[in-house]
């Protein structure tokens, strides 16, 4: 089939949650179909990866996006009455490429990754939309955490973006979310909506995320490393590490003086950089996250403002490390008790769970081995993405 694939951010390298999913979706589609990709490059460092992406595609248009300029331009939504996220990702050059390519190639279907990209989807084509999460609900959750006028702006964005998402879902042959919980949330927010919705889970590349005895440790001798990974300009991650350093790390350090918390990820926000000190290492971008995961005593994901399946958690489990994470994130991955993936709901819970793991390295290693066995069996990308294939085949 000839597929138009629309993605809000270049799906390579797979170094953050949305790019992991969009990359594996691209790889899955490209192995089976002729794919034409329309996307944005919002990080100059990603320019070097365009040849890698181009090799997977029959056609590629990558529009450059400056986040600072796009934020200013997005304010046009206040005049037009639409969600600010839509003009943020609006580009005349990308729209022209879509129109020209659709007329020349004759697409069989369009796959949309992130609801905002549906604004580019040609009319009349069978449309599959991967919302991933209910993005509008993110803005609703942000509002109480910020003062006016941001609180007002975020509530407005929730309402406007939800209305757009509902229209997109009504027009799609099928809309996907990362978990059954996200499907249920979207239905709860959209009473009376008639649309085909389904869960399409995340996976993990267990061959890539695997232990290697030759992989050197990035940590100082004698320290007890605790690791958090993620894009560190993303607000839920910023909130998570700030909460951990403030409310959990001191108690853990009192018990384990050699403990050091490593915040591993690109573009650390000023609030994250300010956490750096004797007990906290802020790495910024690293060439490979695997050494940090492999040699961690444990991995923590204290996310208060995130839902769904977290790739950072699956990757740590694949690296045979035990993880303590928000209960909502744990439940999205498994309903069974899992020694390698333990839930915590508050600071006391994180302190107790992590304290037990740090006090017994042998038990932590055993829990990590069980964690890897679990993700290898339950989280294959191809097994999850094959659910998309049946909906594409219906277009034939």
Secondary structure, 3 states (H helix, E strand, C coil): CEEEEEECCCCCCCCCHHHHHHHHHHHHHHCCCEEEEEEEECCHHHHHHHHHHHCCCCEEEEEECCHHHHHHHHCHHHHHCCCHHHHHCCCHHHHHHHHHHHHHHCCCEEEEECHHHHHHCCCCCEEEEEEECCHHHHHHHHHCCCCCCHHHHHHHHHHHHHHHHHHHHHHCCEEEECCHHHHHHHHHHCCCCCCCEEECCCCCCCCCCCCCCCCCCCCCCCCEEEEEECCCCCHHHHHHHHHHHHHCHHHHHHHCCCEEEEEECCCCCHHHHCCCCCCEEEEECCCCCHHHHHCCCEEEECCCCCCCCCHHHHHHHHCCCCEEEEHHHHHHHCCCCECCEEEECCHHHHHHHHHHHHHCHHHHHHHHHHHHHHHHHHCCHHHHHHHHHHHHHCCC
